[in-house]
Amino acid sequence: MRKSIQGLLVSGLIVTSTGLAGCSVTSDAAEHYAVSAPLSVKFEIPKVLKADQEKQYRFGATLWQDQKAVKEAEYVHFEIWKADGTLRYSMEPADETKPGVYSIEKKLPKEGLYYIKVHASSNGAMIMPTRQFIVGELSANDLKILQGGAKPAGGSSGHHH
């Protein structure tokens, strides 16, 4: 019984290694796959932000690919949240205000540390960068987050495109 199991294992290894020998990678394999240029984003965040219940602030992102502004991207969504989790604007589509420039307007009623994330896709490439920004003064908890002593409330809800 033991010899028959060993015989089966050896036979299996021979068949497997023979089968894999035909699956080698050719030197020109990379040329058979499409290569898309990476996307990059330049954030446009207002320099002075004060907590305000009424004022709308404009946040923007210029999307680049192959050193050109990306006009009519497949999608560009913005997501903004306060680091302590007390305010969250879920992901929503941005408007293309100029060729390659996408923006959204939001109220920032509370002071503190915020994050903005852009979800963008064009020509098969995707990017999701995040930036921090400050509205008014930082709280003690915000300072802890910046110093690495506390975890910020999460960003994306896990929604995928």
PAZARO-84896 format. One record per residue (C-alpha): x negated, y negated, z negated. Coordinates in nm, 3 decimals. Layout:
{{X, Y, Z}}
...
END
This chain:
{{0.000, 0.000, 0.000}}
{{-0.279, -0.240, -0.093}}
{{-0.472, -0.165, 0.227}}
{{-0.162, -0.229, 0.438}}
{{-0.110, -0.572, 0.272}}
{{-0.477, -0.659, 0.330}}
{{-0.444, -0.545, 0.690}}
{{-0.140, -0.767, 0.740}}
{{-0.321, -1.067, 0.588}}
{{-0.627, -1.017, 0.811}}
{{-0.404, -0.976, 1.118}}
{{-0.214, -1.290, 1.023}}
{{-0.536, -1.489, 0.985}}
{{-0.664, -1.372, 1.323}}
{{-0.336, -1.465, 1.497}}
{{-0.322, -1.804, 1.322}}
{{-0.684, -1.897, 1.396}}
{{-0.650, -1.785, 1.758}}
{{-0.331, -1.989, 1.796}}
{{-0.488, -2.298, 1.640}}
{{-0.796, -2.277, 1.859}}
{{-0.585, -2.391, 2.154}}
{{-0.469, -2.700, 1.958}}
{{-0.785, -2.907, 1.963}}
{{-0.777, -3.284, 2.003}}
{{-0.910, -3.418, 2.330}}
{{-1.143, -3.715, 2.337}}
{{-0.890, -3.929, 2.529}}
{{-0.592, -3.849, 2.302}}
{{-0.563, -4.209, 2.176}}
{{-0.510, -4.333, 2.532}}
{{-0.188, -4.131, 2.556}}
{{-0.015, -4.330, 2.282}}
{{0.128, -4.679, 2.310}}
{{-0.057, -4.930, 2.098}}
{{0.143, -5.231, 1.983}}
{{-0.024, -5.549, 1.870}}
{{0.024, -5.618, 1.499}}
{{0.261, -5.888, 1.381}}
{{0.159, -6.171, 1.153}}
{{0.365, -6.424, 0.962}}
{{0.289, -6.777, 0.851}}
{{0.520, -6.874, 0.564}}
{{0.666, -7.223, 0.540}}
{{0.758, -7.292, 0.178}}
{{0.841, -7.647, 0.060}}
{{0.551, -7.795, -0.137}}
{{0.767, -7.945, -0.413}}
{{1.053, -7.736, -0.547}}
{{1.273, -7.847, -0.835}}
{{1.557, -7.652, -0.989}}
{{1.877, -7.792, -0.841}}
{{2.231, -7.651, -0.835}}
{{2.324, -7.838, -0.515}}
{{2.017, -7.891, -0.296}}
{{1.944, -7.644, -0.016}}
{{1.576, -7.576, 0.047}}
{{1.460, -7.454, 0.387}}
{{1.221, -7.157, 0.394}}
{{1.057, -7.063, 0.721}}
{{0.832, -6.812, 0.883}}
{{0.650, -6.834, 1.212}}
{{0.612, -6.488, 1.362}}
{{0.303, -6.416, 1.576}}
{{0.203, -6.124, 1.796}}
{{-0.089, -6.119, 2.041}}
{{-0.168, -6.480, 1.939}}
{{0.174, -6.596, 2.067}}
{{0.485, -6.704, 1.880}}
{{0.744, -6.424, 1.889}}
{{1.063, -6.545, 2.052}}
{{1.378, -6.342, 1.997}}
{{1.233, -6.087, 1.756}}
{{1.427, -5.764, 1.708}}
{{1.505, -5.887, 1.357}}
{{1.379, -6.135, 1.098}}
{{1.535, -6.117, 0.752}}
{{1.452, -6.308, 0.436}}
{{1.484, -6.192, 0.079}}
{{1.429, -6.425, -0.220}}
{{1.432, -6.335, -0.588}}
{{1.327, -6.475, -0.923}}
{{1.048, -6.277, -1.090}}
{{1.248, -6.222, -1.410}}
{{1.539, -6.076, -1.212}}
{{1.793, -6.344, -1.311}}
{{1.848, -6.457, -0.951}}
{{1.845, -6.257, -0.629}}
{{1.934, -6.344, -0.273}}
{{1.960, -6.013, -0.092}}
{{1.810, -5.960, 0.249}}
{{1.987, -6.160, 0.519}}
{{1.914, -6.253, 0.880}}
{{1.721, -6.571, 0.953}}
{{1.805, -6.824, 1.223}}
{{1.554, -6.887, 1.501}}
{{1.528, -7.266, 1.472}}
{{1.249, -7.305, 1.731}}
{{1.082, -7.045, 1.952}}
{{0.906, -6.808, 1.710}}
{{1.015, -7.001, 1.398}}
{{1.276, -6.839, 1.176}}
{{1.435, -6.999, 0.872}}
{{1.693, -6.974, 0.600}}
{{1.830, -7.224, 0.348}}
{{1.880, -7.141, -0.019}}
{{1.961, -7.316, -0.347}}
{{1.716, -7.268, -0.633}}
{{1.913, -7.344, -0.949}}
{{1.655, -7.212, -1.200}}
{{1.294, -7.296, -1.276}}
{{1.029, -7.027, -1.269}}
{{0.834, -6.783, -1.058}}
{{0.997, -6.662, -0.736}}
{{0.911, -6.426, -0.452}}
{{1.003, -6.446, -0.086}}
{{0.976, -6.150, 0.149}}
{{1.010, -6.153, 0.526}}
{{1.119, -5.834, 0.703}}
{{1.043, -5.866, 1.075}}
{{1.012, -5.645, 1.381}}
{{0.915, -5.706, 1.742}}
{{0.797, -5.480, 2.025}}
{{0.772, -5.174, 1.799}}
{{0.566, -5.347, 1.527}}
{{0.704, -5.422, 1.182}}
{{0.584, -5.642, 0.894}}
{{0.713, -5.712, 0.542}}
{{0.485, -5.962, 0.365}}
{{0.572, -6.117, 0.028}}
{{0.463, -6.453, -0.119}}
{{0.501, -6.611, -0.462}}
{{0.620, -6.965, -0.519}}
{{0.705, -7.177, -0.822}}
{{1.013, -7.386, -0.887}}
{{0.958, -7.652, -1.156}}
{{0.786, -7.516, -1.468}}
{{0.686, -7.158, -1.549}}
{{0.823, -6.977, -1.854}}
{{0.602, -6.776, -2.092}}
{{0.730, -6.457, -1.924}}
{{0.643, -6.596, -1.579}}
{{0.289, -6.664, -1.703}}
{{0.263, -6.304, -1.830}}
{{0.371, -6.177, -1.488}}
{{0.108, -6.393, -1.316}}
{{-0.159, -6.274, -1.559}}
{{-0.067, -5.911, -1.496}}
{{0.077, -5.842, -1.843}}
{{0.435, -5.789, -1.730}}
{{0.600, -5.640, -1.427}}
{{0.815, -5.862, -1.205}}
{{1.169, -5.754, -1.128}}
{{1.162, -5.558, -0.801}}
{{1.206, -5.697, -0.454}}
{{1.360, -5.498, -0.175}}
{{1.652, -5.278, -0.259}}
{{1.506, -5.008, -0.038}}
{{1.715, -5.097, 0.265}}
{{1.534, -4.988, 0.579}}
{{1.589, -5.089, 0.939}}
END
